[in-house]
């Protein structure tokens, strides 16, 4: 999974951000998803940069991503993590 920085298809759409806590390192991580994740809010399995996979609940944490907001990992759709 590689990040594609600086590549924009639509100027006003920067995707969505789902924040999740990494219990292993005690940090807050950000997952970027290109498509609106609201259609399916079932839990996802996120391959965290710490090396472990975390089970993350989607609905309470999703929000629009700001243009210059950093993120730790990126997917096109949350279906990739289910
Ligand atoms: Zn982690």
PDB file of the backbone (N, CA, C, O) and the ligand in Angstrom, with CONECT records:
HET     ZN  A 101       1
ATOM      1  N   UNK A   1       0.840  -1.197   0.000  1.00  0.00           N
ATOM      2  CA  UNK A   1       0.000   0.000   0.000  1.00  0.00           C
ATOM      3  C   UNK A   1       0.885   1.261   0.000  1.00  0.00           C
ATOM      4  O   UNK A   1       1.540   1.561   0.999  1.00  0.00           O
ATOM      5  N   UNK A   2       0.900   1.968  -1.080  1.00  0.00           N
ATOM      6  CA  UNK A   2       1.746   3.156  -1.160  1.00  0.00           C
ATOM      7  C   UNK A   2       0.904   4.423  -1.169  1.00  0.00           C
ATOM      8  O   UNK A   2      -0.217   4.446  -1.678  1.00  0.00           O
ATOM      9  N   UNK A   3       1.459   5.446  -0.608  1.00  0.00           N
ATOM     10  CA  UNK A   3       0.748   6.715  -0.568  1.00  0.00           C
ATOM     11  C   UNK A   3       0.976   7.461  -1.877  1.00  0.00           C
ATOM     12  O   UNK A   3       2.072   7.454  -2.437  1.00  0.00           O
ATOM     13  N   UNK A   4      -0.059   8.087  -2.336  1.00  0.00           N
ATOM     14  CA  UNK A   4       0.057   8.883  -3.543  1.00  0.00           C
ATOM     15  C   UNK A   4      -0.095  10.349  -3.161  1.00  0.00           C
ATOM     16  O   UNK A   4      -1.208  10.873  -3.115  1.00  0.00           O
ATOM     17  N   UNK A   5       0.980  10.981  -2.900  1.00  0.00           N
ATOM     18  CA  UNK A   5       0.915  12.372  -2.447  1.00  0.00           C
ATOM     19  C   UNK A   5       0.889  13.330  -3.635  1.00  0.00           C
ATOM     20  O   UNK A   5       1.507  13.076  -4.669  1.00  0.00           O
ATOM     21  N   UNK A   6       0.174  14.416  -3.470  1.00  0.00           N
ATOM     22  CA  UNK A   6       0.195  15.477  -4.450  1.00  0.00           C
ATOM     23  C   UNK A   6      -0.544  15.180  -5.730  1.00  0.00           C
ATOM     24  O   UNK A   6      -0.434  15.936  -6.695  1.00  0.00           O
ATOM     25  N   UNK A   7      -1.285  14.110  -5.762  1.00  0.00           N
ATOM     26  CA  UNK A   7      -2.025  13.784  -6.963  1.00  0.00           C
ATOM     27  C   UNK A   7      -3.513  13.986  -6.690  1.00  0.00           C
ATOM     28  O   UNK A   7      -4.087  13.327  -5.824  1.00  0.00           O
ATOM     29  N   UNK A   8      -4.118  14.881  -7.416  1.00  0.00           N
ATOM     30  CA  UNK A   8      -5.521  15.200  -7.160  1.00  0.00           C
ATOM     31  C   UNK A   8      -6.351  15.018  -8.419  1.00  0.00           C
ATOM     32  O   UNK A   8      -6.027  15.546  -9.483  1.00  0.00           O
ATOM     33  N   UNK A   9      -7.399  14.280  -8.275  1.00  0.00           N
ATOM     34  CA  UNK A   9      -8.297  14.111  -9.400  1.00  0.00           C
ATOM     35  C   UNK A   9      -9.341  15.225  -9.408  1.00  0.00           C
ATOM     36  O   UNK A   9      -9.652  15.795 -10.454  1.00  0.00           O
ATOM     37  N   UNK A  10      -9.873  15.523  -8.232  1.00  0.00           N
ATOM     38  CA  UNK A  10     -10.875  16.574  -8.116  1.00  0.00           C
ATOM     39  C   UNK A  10     -10.385  17.594  -7.090  1.00  0.00           C
ATOM     40  O   UNK A  10     -10.070  17.236  -5.955  1.00  0.00           O
ATOM     41  N   UNK A  11     -10.323  18.858  -7.491  1.00  0.00           N
ATOM     42  CA  UNK A  11      -9.712  19.901  -6.644  1.00  0.00           C
ATOM     43  C   UNK A  11     -10.337  20.034  -5.259  1.00  0.00           C
ATOM     44  O   UNK A  11      -9.632  20.368  -4.306  1.00  0.00           O
ATOM     45  N   UNK A  12     -11.611  19.787  -5.121  1.00  0.00           N
ATOM     46  CA  UNK A  12     -12.257  20.024  -3.836  1.00  0.00           C
ATOM     47  C   UNK A  12     -12.480  18.749  -3.026  1.00  0.00           C
ATOM     48  O   UNK A  12     -13.089  18.783  -1.956  1.00  0.00           O
ATOM     49  N   UNK A  13     -11.996  17.656  -3.530  1.00  0.00           N
ATOM     50  CA  UNK A  13     -12.202  16.395  -2.826  1.00  0.00           C
ATOM     51  C   UNK A  13     -10.867  15.834  -2.350  1.00  0.00           C
ATOM     52  O   UNK A  13     -10.063  15.358  -3.151  1.00  0.00           O
ATOM     53  N   UNK A  14     -10.643  15.894  -1.060  1.00  0.00           N
ATOM     54  CA  UNK A  14      -9.395  15.387  -0.507  1.00  0.00           C
ATOM     55  C   UNK A  14      -9.611  14.095   0.259  1.00  0.00           C
ATOM     56  O   UNK A  14      -8.747  13.656   1.018  1.00  0.00           O
ATOM     57  N   UNK A  15     -10.742  13.508   0.059  1.00  0.00           N
ATOM     58  CA  UNK A  15     -11.017  12.242   0.708  1.00  0.00           C
ATOM     59  C   UNK A  15     -11.523  12.413   2.135  1.00  0.00           C
ATOM     60  O   UNK A  15     -11.920  13.499   2.556  1.00  0.00           O
ATOM     61  N   UNK A  16     -11.492  11.313   2.853  1.00  0.00           N
ATOM     62  CA  UNK A  16     -12.005  11.277   4.213  1.00  0.00           C
ATOM     63  C   UNK A  16     -10.909  10.795   5.146  1.00  0.00           C
ATOM     64  O   UNK A  16      -9.977  10.102   4.737  1.00  0.00           O
ATOM     65  N   UNK A  17     -11.040  11.175   6.395  1.00  0.00           N
ATOM     66  CA  UNK A  17     -10.058  10.720   7.378  1.00  0.00           C
ATOM     67  C   UNK A  17     -10.760   9.968   8.498  1.00  0.00           C
ATOM     68  O   UNK A  17     -11.742  10.442   9.070  1.00  0.00           O
ATOM     69  N   UNK A  18     -10.246   8.812   8.789  1.00  0.00           N
ATOM     70  CA  UNK A  18     -10.717   8.049   9.936  1.00  0.00           C
ATOM     71  C   UNK A  18      -9.572   7.964  10.933  1.00  0.00           C
ATOM     72  O   UNK A  18      -8.527   7.378  10.652  1.00  0.00           O
ATOM     73  N   UNK A  19      -9.786   8.559  12.101  1.00  0.00           N
ATOM     74  CA  UNK A  19      -8.760   8.522  13.136  1.00  0.00           C
ATOM     75  C   UNK A  19      -8.928   7.261  13.975  1.00  0.00           C
ATOM     76  O   UNK A  19     -10.043   6.818  14.247  1.00  0.00           O
ATOM     77  N   UNK A  20      -7.816   6.706  14.368  1.00  0.00           N
ATOM     78  CA  UNK A  20      -7.898   5.556  15.258  1.00  0.00           C
ATOM     79  C   UNK A  20      -6.699   5.558  16.199  1.00  0.00           C
ATOM     80  O   UNK A  20      -5.605   6.000  15.848  1.00  0.00           O
ATOM     81  N   UNK A  21      -6.934   5.060  17.378  1.00  0.00           N
ATOM     82  CA  UNK A  21      -5.870   5.019  18.369  1.00  0.00           C
ATOM     83  C   UNK A  21      -5.043   3.756  18.232  1.00  0.00           C
ATOM     84  O   UNK A  21      -5.574   2.649  18.136  1.00  0.00           O
ATOM     85  N   UNK A  22      -3.734   3.943  18.226  1.00  0.00           N
ATOM     86  CA  UNK A  22      -2.829   2.802  18.227  1.00  0.00           C
ATOM     87  C   UNK A  22      -2.460   2.508  19.670  1.00  0.00           C
ATOM     88  O   UNK A  22      -1.695   3.249  20.288  1.00  0.00           O
ATOM     89  N   UNK A  23      -3.001   1.436  20.199  1.00  0.00           N
ATOM     90  CA  UNK A  23      -2.743   1.107  21.603  1.00  0.00           C
ATOM     91  C   UNK A  23      -1.301   0.672  21.824  1.00  0.00           C
ATOM     92  O   UNK A  23      -0.749   0.840  22.911  1.00  0.00           O
ATOM     93  N   UNK A  24      -0.703   0.113  20.783  1.00  0.00           N
ATOM     94  CA  UNK A  24       0.662  -0.379  20.919  1.00  0.00           C
ATOM     95  C   UNK A  24       1.649   0.755  21.181  1.00  0.00           C
ATOM     96  O   UNK A  24       2.529   0.630  22.032  1.00  0.00           O
ATOM     97  N   UNK A  25       1.504   1.851  20.459  1.00  0.00           N
ATOM     98  CA  UNK A  25       2.433   2.966  20.601  1.00  0.00           C
ATOM     99  C   UNK A  25       1.804   4.157  21.318  1.00  0.00           C
ATOM    100  O   UNK A  25       2.488   5.131  21.634  1.00  0.00           O
ATOM    101  N   UNK A  26       0.504   4.077  21.572  1.00  0.00           N
ATOM    102  CA  UNK A  26      -0.169   5.164  22.269  1.00  0.00           C
ATOM    103  C   UNK A  26      -0.302   6.430  21.448  1.00  0.00           C
ATOM    104  O   UNK A  26      -0.308   7.530  22.001  1.00  0.00           O
ATOM    105  N   UNK A  27      -0.407   6.291  20.152  1.00  0.00           N
ATOM    106  CA  UNK A  27      -0.528   7.458  19.285  1.00  0.00           C
ATOM    107  C   UNK A  27      -1.833   7.406  18.501  1.00  0.00           C
ATOM    108  O   UNK A  27      -2.465   6.358  18.366  1.00  0.00           O
ATOM    109  N   UNK A  28      -2.214   8.577  17.988  1.00  0.00           N
ATOM    110  CA  UNK A  28      -3.389   8.657  17.147  1.00  0.00           C
ATOM    111  C   UNK A  28      -2.946   8.601  15.686  1.00  0.00           C
ATOM    112  O   UNK A  28      -2.098   9.379  15.247  1.00  0.00           O
ATOM    113  N   UNK A  29      -3.531   7.674  14.951  1.00  0.00           N
ATOM    114  CA  UNK A  29      -3.175   7.520  13.538  1.00  0.00           C
ATOM    115  C   UNK A  29      -4.316   8.012  12.668  1.00  0.00           C
ATOM    116  O   UNK A  29      -5.460   8.118  13.110  1.00  0.00           O
ATOM    117  N   UNK A  30      -3.980   8.309  11.432  1.00  0.00           N
ATOM    118  CA  UNK A  30      -5.003   8.734  10.477  1.00  0.00           C
ATOM    119  C   UNK A  30      -4.983   7.844   9.249  1.00  0.00           C
ATOM    120  O   UNK A  30      -3.948   7.606   8.627  1.00  0.00           O
ATOM    121  N   UNK A  31      -6.162   7.372   8.935  1.00  0.00           N
ATOM    122  CA  UNK A  31      -6.339   6.595   7.717  1.00  0.00           C
ATOM    123  C   UNK A  31      -7.107   7.450   6.721  1.00  0.00           C
ATOM    124  O   UNK A  31      -8.177   7.973   7.033  1.00  0.00           O
ATOM    125  N   UNK A  32      -6.555   7.589   5.525  1.00  0.00           N
ATOM    126  CA  UNK A  32      -7.261   8.322   4.489  1.00  0.00           C
ATOM    127  C   UNK A  32      -7.993   7.335   3.589  1.00  0.00           C
ATOM    128  O   UNK A  32      -7.447   6.301   3.203  1.00  0.00           O
ATOM    129  N   UNK A  33      -9.244   7.673   3.260  1.00  0.00           N
ATOM    130  CA  UNK A  33      -9.999   6.842   2.330  1.00  0.00           C
ATOM    131  C   UNK A  33     -10.588   7.750   1.253  1.00  0.00           C
ATOM    132  O   UNK A  33     -11.128   8.815   1.553  1.00  0.00           O
ATOM    133  N   UNK A  34     -10.481   7.322   0.007  1.00  0.00           N
ATOM    134  CA  UNK A  34     -10.909   8.174  -1.104  1.00  0.00           C
ATOM    135  C   UNK A  34     -12.419   8.293  -1.218  1.00  0.00           C
ATOM    136  O   UNK A  34     -12.945   9.355  -1.550  1.00  0.00           O
ATOM    137  N   UNK A  35     -13.106   7.204  -0.943  1.00  0.00           N
ATOM    138  CA  UNK A  35     -14.554   7.216  -1.112  1.00  0.00           C
ATOM    139  C   UNK A  35     -15.254   7.387   0.234  1.00  0.00           C
ATOM    140  O   UNK A  35     -14.736   6.973   1.271  1.00  0.00           O
ATOM    141  N   UNK A  36     -16.405   7.987   0.207  1.00  0.00           N
ATOM    142  CA  UNK A  36     -17.178   8.224   1.425  1.00  0.00           C
ATOM    143  C   UNK A  36     -17.445   6.909   2.147  1.00  0.00           C
ATOM    144  O   UNK A  36     -18.105   6.021   1.606  1.00  0.00           O
ATOM    145  N   UNK A  37     -16.931   6.786   3.369  1.00  0.00           N
ATOM    146  CA  UNK A  37     -17.052   5.512   4.084  1.00  0.00           C
ATOM    147  C   UNK A  37     -18.396   5.301   4.773  1.00  0.00           C
ATOM    148  O   UNK A  37     -18.577   4.286   5.446  1.00  0.00           O
ATOM    149  N   UNK A  38     -19.341   6.225   4.626  1.00  0.00           N
ATOM    150  CA  UNK A  38     -20.573   6.146   5.404  1.00  0.00           C
ATOM    151  C   UNK A  38     -21.517   5.036   4.959  1.00  0.00           C
ATOM    152  O   UNK A  38     -22.420   4.647   5.700  1.00  0.00           O
ATOM    153  N   UNK A  39     -21.307   4.528   3.747  1.00  0.00           N
ATOM    154  CA  UNK A  39     -22.230   3.520   3.234  1.00  0.00           C
ATOM    155  C   UNK A  39     -22.139   2.208   4.005  1.00  0.00           C
ATOM    156  O   UNK A  39     -23.105   1.449   4.082  1.00  0.00           O
ATOM    157  N   UNK A  40     -20.960   1.954   4.576  1.00  0.00           N
ATOM    158  CA  UNK A  40     -20.777   0.724   5.337  1.00  0.00           C
ATOM    159  C   UNK A  40     -19.907   1.037   6.552  1.00  0.00           C
ATOM    160  O   UNK A  40     -18.720   1.333   6.417  1.00  0.00           O
ATOM    161  N   UNK A  41     -20.497   0.971   7.717  1.00  0.00           N
ATOM    162  CA  UNK A  41     -19.757   1.346   8.925  1.00  0.00           C
ATOM    163  C   UNK A  41     -19.347   0.136   9.760  1.00  0.00           C
ATOM    164  O   UNK A  41     -19.072   0.258  10.954  1.00  0.00           O
ATOM    165  N   UNK A  42     -19.310  -1.011   9.134  1.00  0.00           N
ATOM    166  CA  UNK A  42     -18.832  -2.176   9.870  1.00  0.00           C
ATOM    167  C   UNK A  42     -17.332  -2.023  10.136  1.00  0.00           C
ATOM    168  O   UNK A  42     -16.642  -1.312   9.406  1.00  0.00           O
ATOM    169  N   UNK A  43     -16.833  -2.682  11.170  1.00  0.00           N
ATOM    170  CA  UNK A  43     -15.430  -2.501  11.569  1.00  0.00           C
ATOM    171  C   UNK A  43     -14.438  -2.863  10.467  1.00  0.00           C
ATOM    172  O   UNK A  43     -14.714  -3.709   9.616  1.00  0.00           O
ATOM    173  N   UNK A  44     -13.304  -2.220  10.496  1.00  0.00           N
ATOM    174  CA  UNK A  44     -12.246  -2.500   9.526  1.00  0.00           C
ATOM    175  C   UNK A  44     -10.998  -2.980  10.260  1.00  0.00           C
ATOM    176  O   UNK A  44     -10.808  -2.717  11.447  1.00  0.00           O
ATOM    177  N   UNK A  45     -10.161  -3.686   9.521  1.00  0.00           N
ATOM    178  CA  UNK A  45      -8.890  -4.171  10.066  1.00  0.00           C
ATOM    179  C   UNK A  45      -7.780  -3.350   9.431  1.00  0.00           C
ATOM    180  O   UNK A  45      -7.490  -3.503   8.245  1.00  0.00           O
ATOM    181  N   UNK A  46      -7.162  -2.484  10.214  1.00  0.00           N
ATOM    182  CA  UNK A  46      -6.183  -1.548   9.674  1.00  0.00           C
ATOM    183  C   UNK A  46      -4.753  -2.015   9.936  1.00  0.00           C
ATOM    184  O   UNK A  46      -4.361  -2.215  11.086  1.00  0.00           O
ATOM    185  N   UNK A  47      -3.981  -2.187   8.870  1.00  0.00           N
ATOM    186  CA  UNK A  47      -2.556  -2.527   9.044  1.00  0.00           C
ATOM    187  C   UNK A  47      -1.781  -1.300   9.488  1.00  0.00           C
ATOM    188  O   UNK A  47      -1.359  -0.491   8.662  1.00  0.00           O
ATOM    189  N   UNK A  48      -1.599  -1.165  10.767  1.00  0.00           N
ATOM    190  CA  UNK A  48      -0.999   0.026  11.364  1.00  0.00           C
ATOM    191  C   UNK A  48       0.498   0.085  11.087  1.00  0.00           C
ATOM    192  O   UNK A  48       1.155  -0.949  10.966  1.00  0.00           O
ATOM    193  N   UNK A  49       1.043   1.322  10.984  1.00  0.00           N
ATOM    194  CA  UNK A  49       2.509   1.465  10.822  1.00  0.00           C
ATOM    195  C   UNK A  49       3.309   0.818  11.946  1.00  0.00           C
ATOM    196  O   UNK A  49       4.500   0.560  11.776  1.00  0.00           O
ATOM    197  N   UNK A  50       2.682   0.549  13.095  1.00  0.00           N
ATOM    198  CA  UNK A  50       3.413  -0.086  14.199  1.00  0.00           C
ATOM    199  C   UNK A  50       3.678  -1.564  13.933  1.00  0.00           C
ATOM    200  O   UNK A  50       4.436  -2.204  14.662  1.00  0.00           O
ATOM    201  N   UNK A  51       3.054  -2.104  12.887  1.00  0.00           N
ATOM    202  CA  UNK A  51       3.306  -3.492  12.544  1.00  0.00           C
ATOM    203  C   UNK A  51       2.169  -4.420  12.900  1.00  0.00           C
ATOM    204  O   UNK A  51       2.149  -5.575  12.476  1.00  0.00           O
ATOM    205  N   UNK A  52       1.222  -3.924  13.678  1.00  0.00           N
ATOM    206  CA  UNK A  52       0.078  -4.746  14.041  1.00  0.00           C
ATOM    207  C   UNK A  52      -1.158  -4.324  13.258  1.00  0.00           C
ATOM    208  O   UNK A  52      -1.193  -3.252  12.654  1.00  0.00           O
ATOM    209  N   UNK A  53      -2.157  -5.176  13.280  1.00  0.00           N
ATOM    210  CA  UNK A  53      -3.412  -4.841  12.633  1.00  0.00           C
ATOM    211  C   UNK A  53      -4.444  -4.509  13.695  1.00  0.00           C
ATOM    212  O   UNK A  53      -4.702  -5.313  14.590  1.00  0.00           O
ATOM    213  N   UNK A  54      -5.030  -3.334  13.598  1.00  0.00           N
ATOM    214  CA  UNK A  54      -5.995  -2.897  14.596  1.00  0.00           C
ATOM    215  C   UNK A  54      -7.417  -2.960  14.041  1.00  0.00           C
ATOM    216  O   UNK A  54      -7.671  -2.622  12.885  1.00  0.00           O
ATOM    217  N   UNK A  55      -8.323  -3.395  14.889  1.00  0.00           N
ATOM    218  CA  UNK A  55      -9.727  -3.394  14.524  1.00  0.00           C
ATOM    219  C   UNK A  55     -10.299  -2.019  14.871  1.00  0.00           C
ATOM    220  O   UNK A  55     -10.220  -1.572  16.015  1.00  0.00           O
ATOM    221  N   UNK A  56     -10.870  -1.362  13.876  1.00  0.00           N
ATOM    222  CA  UNK A  56     -11.310   0.017  14.038  1.00  0.00           C
ATOM    223  C   UNK A  56     -12.797   0.155  13.705  1.00  0.00           C
ATOM    224  O   UNK A  56     -13.273  -0.356  12.691  1.00  0.00           O
ATOM    225  N   UNK A  57     -13.508   0.848  14.573  1.00  0.00           N
ATOM    226  CA  UNK A  57     -14.899   1.157  14.308  1.00  0.00           C
ATOM    227  C   UNK A  57     -14.976   2.431  13.471  1.00  0.00           C
ATOM    228  O   UNK A  57     -14.285   3.406  13.764  1.00  0.00           O
ATOM    229  N   UNK A  58     -15.794   2.429  12.451  1.00  0.00           N
ATOM    230  CA  UNK A  58     -15.753   3.507  11.468  1.00  0.00           C
ATOM    231  C   UNK A  58     -16.587   4.729  11.826  1.00  0.00           C
ATOM    232  O   UNK A  58     -16.070   5.847  11.812  1.00  0.00           O
ATOM    233  N   UNK A  59     -17.832   4.548  12.138  1.00  0.00           N
ATOM    234  CA  UNK A  59     -18.775   5.665  12.093  1.00  0.00           C
ATOM    235  C   UNK A  59     -18.453   6.903  12.934  1.00  0.00           C
ATOM    236  O   UNK A  59     -18.599   8.011  12.418  1.00  0.00           O
ATOM    237  N   UNK A  60     -18.029   6.787  14.177  1.00  0.00           N
ATOM    238  CA  UNK A  60     -17.889   8.004  14.979  1.00  0.00           C
ATOM    239  C   UNK A  60     -16.714   8.890  14.550  1.00  0.00           C
ATOM    240  O   UNK A  60     -16.664  10.060  14.932  1.00  0.00           O
ATOM    241  N   UNK A  61     -15.796   8.376  13.789  1.00  0.00           N
ATOM    242  CA  UNK A  61     -14.547   9.092  13.566  1.00  0.00           C
ATOM    243  C   UNK A  61     -14.353   9.613  12.153  1.00  0.00           C
ATOM    244  O   UNK A  61     -13.379  10.318  11.887  1.00  0.00           O
ATOM    245  N   UNK A  62     -15.242   9.287  11.255  1.00  0.00           N
ATOM    246  CA  UNK A  62     -15.000   9.705   9.885  1.00  0.00           C
ATOM    247  C   UNK A  62     -15.301  11.191   9.729  1.00  0.00           C
ATOM    248  O   UNK A  62     -16.206  11.728  10.369  1.00  0.00           O
ATOM    249  N   UNK A  63     -14.543  11.830   8.886  1.00  0.00           N
ATOM    250  CA  UNK A  63     -14.781  13.235   8.581  1.00  0.00           C
ATOM    251  C   UNK A  63     -14.007  13.598   7.328  1.00  0.00           C
ATOM    252  O   UNK A  63     -13.112  12.874   6.893  1.00  0.00           O
ATOM    253  N   UNK A  64     -14.370  14.728   6.763  1.00  0.00           N
ATOM    254  CA  UNK A  64     -13.697  15.211   5.577  1.00  0.00           C
ATOM    255  C   UNK A  64     -12.242  15.525   5.875  1.00  0.00           C
ATOM    256  O   UNK A  64     -11.905  16.014   6.954  1.00  0.00           O
ATOM    257  N   UNK A  65     -11.401  15.244   4.922  1.00  0.00           N
ATOM    258  CA  UNK A  65      -9.989  15.528   5.098  1.00  0.00           C
ATOM    259  C   UNK A  65      -9.675  16.922   4.562  1.00  0.00           C
ATOM    260  O   UNK A  65     -10.153  17.319   3.499  1.00  0.00           O
ATOM    261  N   UNK A  66      -8.865  17.651   5.315  1.00  0.00           N
ATOM    262  CA  UNK A  66      -8.396  18.955   4.846  1.00  0.00           C
ATOM    263  C   UNK A  66      -7.326  18.758   3.781  1.00  0.00           C
ATOM    264  O   UNK A  66      -6.681  17.712   3.709  1.00  0.00           O
ATOM    265  N   UNK A  67      -7.154  19.781   2.961  1.00  0.00           N
ATOM    266  CA  UNK A  67      -6.252  19.655   1.806  1.00  0.00           C
ATOM    267  C   UNK A  67      -4.827  19.276   2.191  1.00  0.00           C
ATOM    268  O   UNK A  67      -4.176  18.501   1.491  1.00  0.00           O
ATOM    269  N   UNK A  68      -4.349  19.816   3.291  1.00  0.00           N
ATOM    270  CA  UNK A  68      -2.949  19.584   3.649  1.00  0.00           C
ATOM    271  C   UNK A  68      -2.792  18.684   4.874  1.00  0.00           C
ATOM    272  O   UNK A  68      -1.732  18.646   5.498  1.00  0.00           O
ATOM    273  N   UNK A  69      -3.849  17.971   5.202  1.00  0.00           N
ATOM    274  CA  UNK A  69      -3.802  17.126   6.395  1.00  0.00           C
ATOM    275  C   UNK A  69      -2.996  15.856   6.131  1.00  0.00           C
ATOM    276  O   UNK A  69      -3.238  15.143   5.157  1.00  0.00           O
ATOM    277  N   UNK A  70      -2.039  15.586   7.009  1.00  0.00           N
ATOM    278  CA  UNK A  70      -1.232  14.379   6.827  1.00  0.00           C
ATOM    279  C   UNK A  70      -2.011  13.123   7.214  1.00  0.00           C
ATOM    280  O   UNK A  70      -3.004  13.184   7.939  1.00  0.00           O
ATOM    281  N   UNK A  71      -1.533  11.982   6.709  1.00  0.00           N
ATOM    282  CA  UNK A  71      -2.168  10.724   7.090  1.00  0.00           C
ATOM    283  C   UNK A  71      -1.117   9.634   7.121  1.00  0.00           C
ATOM    284  O   UNK A  71      -0.049   9.762   6.522  1.00  0.00           O
ATOM    285  N   UNK A  72      -1.431   8.561   7.825  1.00  0.00           N
ATOM    286  CA  UNK A  72      -0.455   7.483   8.007  1.00  0.00           C
ATOM    287  C   UNK A  72      -0.568   6.402   6.945  1.00  0.00           C
ATOM    288  O   UNK A  72       0.428   5.801   6.540  1.00  0.00           O
ATOM    289  N   UNK A  73      -1.789   6.163   6.502  1.00  0.00           N
ATOM    290  CA  UNK A  73      -1.979   5.207   5.431  1.00  0.00           C
ATOM    291  C   UNK A  73      -3.224   5.551   4.642  1.00  0.00           C
ATOM    292  O   UNK A  73      -4.055   6.348   5.078  1.00  0.00           O
ATOM    293  N   UNK A  74      -3.344   4.941   3.477  1.00  0.00           N
ATOM    294  CA  UNK A  74      -4.371   5.360   2.532  1.00  0.00           C
ATOM    295  C   UNK A  74      -4.959   4.165   1.803  1.00  0.00           C
ATOM    296  O   UNK A  74      -4.243   3.244   1.409  1.00  0.00           O
ATOM    297  N   UNK A  75      -6.276   4.195   1.629  1.00  0.00           N
ATOM    298  CA  UNK A  75      -6.929   3.194   0.803  1.00  0.00           C
ATOM    299  C   UNK A  75      -7.954   3.902  -0.077  1.00  0.00           C
ATOM    300  O   UNK A  75      -8.375   5.018   0.226  1.00  0.00           O
ATOM    301  N   UNK A  76      -8.348   3.259  -1.152  1.00  0.00           N
ATOM    302  CA  UNK A  76      -9.399   3.818  -1.992  1.00  0.00           C
ATOM    303  C   UNK A  76     -10.766   3.607  -1.361  1.00  0.00           C
ATOM    304  O   UNK A  76     -11.627   4.487  -1.375  1.00  0.00           O
ATOM    305  N   UNK A  77     -10.933   2.423  -0.813  1.00  0.00           N
ATOM    306  CA  UNK A  77     -12.210   2.065  -0.207  1.00  0.00           C
ATOM    307  C   UNK A  77     -11.969   1.234   1.031  1.00  0.00           C
ATOM    308  O   UNK A  77     -11.007   0.470   1.099  1.00  0.00           O
ATOM    309  N   UNK A  78     -12.842   1.383   2.010  1.00  0.00           N
ATOM    310  CA  UNK A  78     -12.688   0.599   3.244  1.00  0.00           C
ATOM    311  C   UNK A  78     -12.881  -0.895   3.003  1.00  0.00           C
ATOM    312  O   UNK A  78     -12.498  -1.725   3.827  1.00  0.00           O
ATOM    313  N   UNK A  79     -13.479  -1.219   1.865  1.00  0.00           N
ATOM    314  CA  UNK A  79     -13.659  -2.640   1.550  1.00  0.00           C
ATOM    315  C   UNK A  79     -12.321  -3.368   1.471  1.00  0.00           C
ATOM    316  O   UNK A  79     -12.254  -4.581   1.665  1.00  0.00           O
ATOM    317  N   UNK A  80     -11.258  -2.619   1.184  1.00  0.00           N
ATOM    318  CA  UNK A  80      -9.932  -3.231   1.128  1.00  0.00           C
ATOM    319  C   UNK A  80      -9.476  -3.742   2.494  1.00  0.00           C
ATOM    320  O   UNK A  80      -8.560  -4.560   2.586  1.00  0.00           O
ATOM    321  N   UNK A  81     -10.123  -3.252   3.556  1.00  0.00           N
ATOM    322  CA  UNK A  81      -9.692  -3.581   4.913  1.00  0.00           C
ATOM    323  C   UNK A  81     -10.659  -4.514   5.615  1.00  0.00           C
ATOM    324  O   UNK A  81     -10.570  -4.728   6.824  1.00  0.00           O
ATOM    325  N   UNK A  82     -11.598  -5.075   4.832  1.00  0.00           N
ATOM    326  CA  UNK A  82     -12.558  -5.979   5.452  1.00  0.00           C
ATOM    327  C   UNK A  82     -12.352  -7.412   4.973  1.00  0.00           C
ATOM    328  O   UNK A  82     -13.076  -8.313   5.394  1.00  0.00           O
TER     329      UNK A  82
HETATM  330 ZN    ZN A 101      -0.613   0.407  15.815  1.00  0.00          ZN
END
